Amino acid sequence: VTDCGVWQEMRLVHIISEKDLRMVTKGLQHSDSRIEALLEDLRGYTSEMFCGIKNTTVGRAAADCAPDRSCLAIAFGLSELLGHADLQLPAAAHNMRLRLRKDSALCARLREVTDRLESEL
């Protein structure tokens, strides 16, 4: 989770709103049925991929810090926190789990980030 090189690529896929994606695909002259199939595929991918991340040991520790957050918000929240230099987060998963379980300031920051992400997603 902490050294994933494709986070930015996934973030690009998921930052467009469903409404905007519909407009783009309509502009590309896709049929309504094709657009619905595309959206359903993306929803399935999102659930499978990001809930898989949330179900890792690091993801479960993060979910304990920020209960009731979506899989997507947890995954993106963890990714975003890695860029917060003041937190000095470890790259090793076992150290990250420990920090999430023991560091109340880190949990509070994760809750702040995931709250914002939930409102944007």
DAFEN-V846754 format. One line per field, one symbol per residue. psi: psi as a letter, one per 20 degrees, with the letter a starting at -180 (. if undefined). A space follows every 10 residues. Layout:
psi=???
//
This chain:
psi=ghkpijgggh hhhjipqhgh hggghghjkq rhhhgggghg ghgggggggh hgghjrhghh hghhhmqjqr gghgghgggg hhinhhhlqq hpghhggggh hiohhggggg ggghggghhh .
//
